[in-house]
Amino acid sequence: MKNLILTLLLLLINCSFLFGQEKYSNDFESLEIDSFPKEMMEIDGIFKVKTSDSKKVGNRRYLEMSAEPLTENAVIFGPSVKKSATAQAKIKGFRKRRSYPRFGIGLHGISGYRLRVVPSKKVIELVKNEEPVKSVPYKWTPDQWVNLRLKIEQDGSNWKISGSAWTDDIKAPKNDLITHLHEGSPGQGKASLWGTAYSGKVIQFDNLILEYTK
């Protein structure tokens, strides 16, 4: 039995190597409070590693976007990718009266596809080159971590763009929440995090995962 398990593990490792599967992850736990990760780059806005209670041992750390400036703020992370890839992150936004944040994740550079939550419109959308290409209804819950997953897969000569969203209290859904078929190449570049603090409050990001094909 042990030999069989070992054989299967070796096959999985060899297949991963054969198809060039790679993975990047960052949970910010090893970084200093108020620092900015060296392997990331700010495009706009101010981002720092924070924790809800720096005096509490074992308390989780995350990347926090400042509420100012009130622009479309972003950071890029991981290696440059041009093939199939999946980006995932946990994001928490806060409401203030009738003002809501806007946030999302992206792949293939700052002009690539993004999966964006727009609570003011009660939708989640796919965005390319700053323009929404598709949206579906979505009910956002403020003050809670939301998991976003953006996936880009080759589908013949085209590319399938898909997105999912779920809160921490439920399992990741099997079915995609939104999909779109892109004709031609989707582009090349790094993964990204996006946020606009229309509510005047910070936006928090955690547990970044990027899986991609070399």
C-alpha positions in Angstrom: 0.0 0.0 0.0 2.8 2.4 0.9 4.5 1.6 -2.4 1.3 2.4 -4.3 0.9 5.7 -2.5 4.5 6.6 -3.2 4.1 5.8 -6.9 1.0 7.9 -7.2 2.8 10.9 -5.5 5.7 10.6 -7.9 3.4 10.5 -10.9 1.7 13.7 -9.7 5.0 15.4 -9.2 6.2 14.3 -12.6 2.9 15.5 -14.3 3.2 18.9 -12.6 6.8 19.2 -13.8 5.9 18.0 -17.3 3.1 20.6 -17.8 5.0 23.4 -16.1 2.5 24.1 -13.3 3.7 26.7 -10.9 2.3 28.3 -7.8 2.7 31.6 -5.9 1.2 32.4 -2.5 1.3 35.1 0.1 -0.5 35.3 3.5 1.6 38.2 4.8 2.2 36.4 8.1 6.0 36.6 7.9 6.0 40.4 7.1 6.5 43.3 9.4 3.6 45.5 10.3 3.4 48.7 8.2 5.8 47.2 5.6 5.1 46.7 1.9 6.0 43.3 0.3 9.2 43.6 -1.7 7.9 41.2 -4.4 4.9 43.4 -5.1 4.5 46.8 -6.8 2.1 49.6 -6.1 0.5 51.0 -9.2 -1.7 53.5 -7.4 -2.7 54.0 -3.8 -1.0 53.2 -0.4 -0.8 49.6 0.7 0.7 48.3 4.0 0.7 45.1 6.0 -1.6 45.4 9.0 -3.3 43.4 11.7 -6.4 44.0 13.7 -4.5 43.8 16.9 -0.7 43.9 16.8 -0.4 43.0 20.5 -2.3 39.7 20.1 -0.1 36.8 19.5 -1.0 34.7 16.4 -3.4 37.3 15.0 -3.7 37.2 11.3 -2.0 39.8 9.1 -3.2 41.1 5.8 -2.5 43.8 3.2 -4.5 47.0 3.7 -5.3 49.6 1.2 -5.6 53.1 2.5 -8.9 55.0 2.1 -7.0 57.8 0.3 -6.4 58.7 -2.4 -9.9 58.1 -3.8 -8.8 56.6 -7.1 -8.7 53.1 -8.7 -5.8 51.8 -6.6 -3.9 48.6 -7.4 -0.8 46.4 -6.8 0.6 43.7 -9.0 2.2 40.5 -7.7 3.8 37.2 -8.8 5.5 36.5 -12.1 4.4 37.6 -15.5 1.9 35.1 -17.0 0.6 34.8 -20.6 -1.0 31.3 -20.5 -3.7 29.6 -18.4 -3.8 30.9 -14.8 -5.9 31.2 -11.7 -5.8 34.0 -9.2 -7.5 33.9 -5.9 -7.6 36.3 -2.9 -9.7 37.1 0.2 -11.0 40.7 0.3 -12.9 42.6 2.9 -14.6 46.0 2.3 -16.6 48.2 4.5 -19.8 50.2 3.9 -20.5 53.7 5.2 -24.1 54.7 5.1 -25.0 54.4 1.4 -21.5 54.5 0.2 -19.8 51.2 -0.9 -16.3 50.1 -1.9 -15.4 48.5 -5.2 -12.7 45.8 -5.4 -11.4 42.9 -7.4 -8.5 40.8 -8.7 -6.9 40.6 -12.1 -4.7 38.5 -14.4 -2.3 39.2 -17.3 -1.3 42.7 -16.3 -3.2 46.0 -15.5 -5.0 45.9 -18.8 -5.9 42.3 -18.5 -9.1 40.7 -17.2 -10.4 41.6 -13.8 -13.1 40.0 -11.6 -14.7 43.0 -9.9 -17.4 43.4 -7.2 -19.5 46.5 -7.5 -21.8 46.6 -4.4 -23.5 49.9 -5.4 -24.9 48.1 -8.5 -25.3 44.8 -6.8 -23.3 43.0 -9.5 -20.0 41.2 -10.0 -18.4 41.8 -13.4 -15.6 40.9 -15.7 -13.6 43.9 -16.9 -11.1 44.2 -19.7 -9.2 47.4 -20.5 -11.2 49.3 -18.0 -14.5 48.3 -19.7 -17.0 45.9 -18.2 -17.6 43.0 -20.7 -20.1 41.0 -18.6 -21.9 41.3 -15.3 -24.3 39.2 -13.2 -26.3 40.0 -10.1 -24.4 39.6 -6.8 -25.3 40.4 -3.2 -22.2 41.6 -1.3 -22.0 41.3 2.5 -20.1 44.2 4.1 -17.5 43.7 6.8 -16.9 40.1 5.8 -14.1 38.3 4.0 -15.1 37.5 0.4 -13.1 34.9 -1.6 -12.6 35.9 -5.2 -11.3 33.5 -7.9 -10.5 34.5 -11.5 -9.6 31.8 -13.9 -8.4 32.0 -17.5 -8.2 28.7 -19.6 -7.5 28.1 -23.2 -10.6 26.9 -25.1 -9.4 26.0 -28.6 -8.3 29.2 -30.3 -10.2 31.2 -27.7 -9.9 31.7 -23.9 -12.5 31.0 -21.3 -12.6 33.7 -18.5 -14.5 32.7 -15.4 -15.0 34.0 -11.9 -16.3 32.9 -8.5 -17.1 34.5 -5.2 -18.0 33.1 -1.8 -17.8 34.1 1.9 -15.7 32.3 4.5 -18.7 30.6 6.0 -19.4 28.4 2.9 -17.4 26.1 0.7 -16.0 27.2 -2.6 -18.6 26.7 -5.3 -18.1 24.1 -8.0 -19.8 26.1 -10.6 -18.6 29.5 -11.9 -20.6 32.6 -11.0 -19.7 34.4 -14.3 -18.1 33.3 -17.6 -17.0 34.9 -20.8 -15.3 33.7 -24.0 -12.5 35.8 -25.2 -11.4 35.7 -28.9 -7.6 35.7 -29.4 -4.9 36.2 -26.7 -6.0 37.6 -23.3 -2.6 39.3 -22.9 0.4 38.9 -20.7 1.4 40.3 -17.3 1.3 40.0 -13.5 -1.7 39.3 -11.3 -3.3 42.2 -9.6 -5.4 43.5 -6.7 -7.8 46.4 -7.1 -9.8 48.7 -4.8 -11.6 52.0 -4.8 -12.6 53.3 -1.4 -15.8 55.1 -2.3 -17.0 54.4 1.3 -14.1 56.3 2.7 -12.9 53.2 4.5 -9.9 50.8 4.0 -10.0 47.7 1.9 -8.2 44.5 3.1 -6.6 41.7 1.1 -5.3 38.3 2.3 -4.3 34.8 1.2 -3.1 35.5 -2.3 -2.8 32.4 -4.6 -1.6 32.4 -8.2 -1.5 29.1 -10.1 -0.2 29.3 -13.7 1.3 27.4 -16.6 4.9 28.3 -17.5 
